[in-house]
Amino acid sequence: MPENAPALPRRALRSRAWPAALVLALALTGCGTTSERPPTAPAPTTTAPTTTAPTTTAPAATVPPGGGGDPAARAGLTREHLRVDGRTRRYLLHRPATGTARPRPLVIAFHGRGSDPEELRVQSRLAEDARARGMLIAFPEGLHQGWGAGTRPTRQRPDPDLDVRFAEALVDELVRTERADPERVYAVGFSNGGSMALRTAAQRPDLLAGAAAVSGQLPSGPAAVRPTGPVPVMIVYGAKDPVRPLGGWPSPPPDPTEPITPTLSARASAQAFATAGGAGRPVTTAGKGYDRTVWRLKGSPATVQLLVVHGGGHTWPGSDMTPPDGFGPTSRALDATDTILAFFEDARGGHRTGTP
């Protein structure tokens, strides 16, 4: 463990169109937390979970080329699986280019609803950027192509804590098998996956050294998620998001398949983390194409930040992937991936101290 830890808890892709099936699925679900409806045939019926120790069930197999992205980045990508709560859960794992005996930072990246790990990898270029920074990055696969970002049981997700336990088990597994540094574990996600990253940070601040969401907000209402401790958080949001508005959605329309999760506004989501961290008044500055609001956590240089991208849609700023119709434009004023990974590196300096 790093020495002198502060008194905070432990623990060049070308433009590519989204697949037609995914566009239809996202249009139906509204991506994000606008709906929990599975876009494809449902997974096997959920049974009451029995928590078990996580174990890998087979050696990793290299992902074959052709999935898009940098071939060099794909070379370090493997498909893995993990047994958790009586289920086999899958994820993509990307390792840094060079091995090291020293513990490495770990990023857990949650895809959006109707998407999958490979789609987020291509959309975000997280693997390429993490590779350059010497980070491990895991892209877990959600049940029914989504995440239980809220705390309320539903027909599709009768155990609302299943995905939180998966995230914990995945971290434990990668600390054990891949020399991931338990003091430098981060979560990031897009849309519904962004809400999942925020939920993990809210309920397990001792697990993460930082979290970030792109187009993701905290669930509210009956499924509300409330931060329980200090953790650095960044929320990146499009000012013109037509799928899940910047101001949140307190009263979404009903969905017969699974209740649509209401959410706080992007600012209220950030404020909730700032309040849990004892932060003072925020400071807002104008950047080129976006505004940045910063809350500084009490007794620490670590921060909570909200970046509102001017004219941005329900998209990943800086991505080369063409979004579906109706999702709004992708801003080029901000490289969300570089900004988030730099935030994680800086957050570790404020949230944890010691040797790099």
PyMOL commands that set and color helices and strands:
alter all, ss='L'
color gray80, all
select helices_A, chain A and resi 20-29+71-75+117-124+126-132+143-145+162-178+192-203+221-223+266-276+336-351
alter helices_A, ss='H'
color red, helices_A
select strands_A, chain A and resi 16-17+55-56+61-62+77-84+87-94+104-110+136-140+180-190+210-214+233-238+283-286+290-296+303-309+321-322
alter strands_A, ss='S'
color yellow, strands_A
deselect
rebuild
show_as cartoon
